[in-house]
């Protein structure tokens, strides 16, 4: 019996998990996303940075959870039934990211992702680029930068 070949995205395309933070749409490369789960009990961690909401137990592993709105210096909004935790992994680091809602998985052509040149401030390194799809703009986040500072806080 032959093994079925699993096809990935076509060369020159990237699949993105799109999600909402306030009124804007953001995205992570799907290759970094392990799972998406509903909001669960989060244990607070004393003396943690203000953007670290706490930790969760995910199948025996303790994972830090980042409130992505706080990390990106966006205004807080109340959690709703649409609030999700996106479990992401970069290198060997796994963390949860709280987002307002996950919208969909989309495929963007690489030529439709512009590097960020217009934005330059101390937090612009969190943004990898802006993806354009029809009349939508998806802000592509730099996961390594967002997590990297969490690594230094330990």
C-alpha angles and dihedrals in degrees: 000000000000120000114242113244114238110222120212127197116307114264109273094032132094128200114223133193101222121206141167129248108180106314099335131087120231135178147204125201106262090230088071095048116093099174146331120231139175121260111285137176110302120199113221117235116214117237093009120143113276093250092057105089093190137265136303133201109238111184092321097320121108110223129187115235122215123201096224094200090058092044090055093043094245122148115270120250127187119270115253137188087273093057111117140184113226110204107213133181130202118176101324096328118106123188139161121239120202112220132174095240140338109235107185149301110270135183116227126189109235091235087061092061114086122200113242109255103142094059115071122162137110092285099044090096086072089068120076097182148307118269119208122206118167103307094338129101118205117194106219110215126215101233095188092058093046092050097035093071090049086056091054092050092063 
